[in-house]
């Protein structure tokens, strides 16, 4: 079974959420790769990932939710998201 990972944004203090990325069936970014794809990496080996958002979110103030739902309890070593740094930019 694969773990479920997604990213959502809320601009109304968590009342509603807009999905911006979901790993369900998507292996295009490293954090969606199934284990053991990255078992030989060093702890400080980070990936730079850029995720575009809906144009309606540009200029808004909001909250970001990184959802991680493990569906295979046998993989207790995996603890969820590890985010080192975030930057937000408008790219025209």
C-alpha positions in Angstrom: 0.0 0.0 0.0 1.1 3.5 -0.6 1.0 6.4 1.8 -1.3 9.3 1.0 0.4 12.7 0.8 -1.2 15.9 -0.2 -0.8 19.7 0.1 -3.8 22.1 0.5 -4.1 25.8 1.1 -6.8 27.7 3.0 -7.4 31.5 2.6 -10.3 31.6 5.1 -8.6 30.4 8.3 -9.3 26.7 7.6 -13.0 26.8 6.7 -12.3 25.6 3.2 -9.3 24.1 1.6 -7.9 24.2 -2.0 -5.9 21.1 -3.0 -2.6 22.1 -4.7 -0.9 18.7 -5.0 -1.8 15.1 -4.3 0.6 12.1 -4.6 -2.2 9.7 -5.4 -0.9 8.0 -8.6 1.7 10.8 -9.1 5.4 10.0 -8.9 6.7 13.2 -10.6 8.2 14.7 -7.4 10.6 13.0 -4.9 8.2 13.0 -1.9 5.8 10.9 -3.9 8.3 8.2 -4.8 7.5 4.8 -3.1 9.9 3.5 -0.6 12.8 2.3 -0.9 13.6 4.8 -3.7 15.6 7.1 -1.3 16.9 4.7 1.4 20.6 5.4 0.4 20.4 9.2 0.7 22.1 11.2 3.4 20.0 13.1 5.9 20.9 16.5 4.5 20.2 15.5 0.9 17.3 17.9 0.1 15.2 18.3 -3.0 14.2 21.6 -4.5 10.5 21.3 -5.5 8.3 23.9 -7.1 4.5 23.5 -7.0 2.3 25.9 -9.0 -0.9 27.0 -7.4 -4.2 28.2 -8.8 -4.1 31.9 -10.0 -6.9 32.7 -7.6 -4.5 32.1 -4.7 -2.0 34.7 -5.9 -1.8 37.6 -3.5 -3.8 35.9 -0.8 -2.8 35.3 2.8 -3.4 31.7 3.9 -2.4 28.5 5.7 -0.7 25.5 4.1 -1.5 22.0 5.2 0.9 19.1 4.5 -1.2 16.0 4.9 0.5 12.6 5.4 -1.6 9.5 6.1 0.4 6.3 6.3 -1.7 3.3 5.3 0.9 0.7 6.1 1.6 0.7 9.9 4.5 -1.6 9.3 6.7 1.3 8.1 7.1 2.9 11.5 10.4 4.5 10.5 8.7 7.0 8.2 7.5 10.0 10.2 5.9 12.3 7.6 7.0 15.6 6.0 10.4 17.1 6.5 10.4 20.7 5.3 13.5 22.7 5.5 12.7 26.0 3.8 9.8 27.5 1.9 9.7 30.4 -0.5 6.7 31.9 -2.2 7.0 33.8 -5.5 4.8 35.0 -8.3 6.1 33.7 -11.6 4.8 35.5 -14.6 
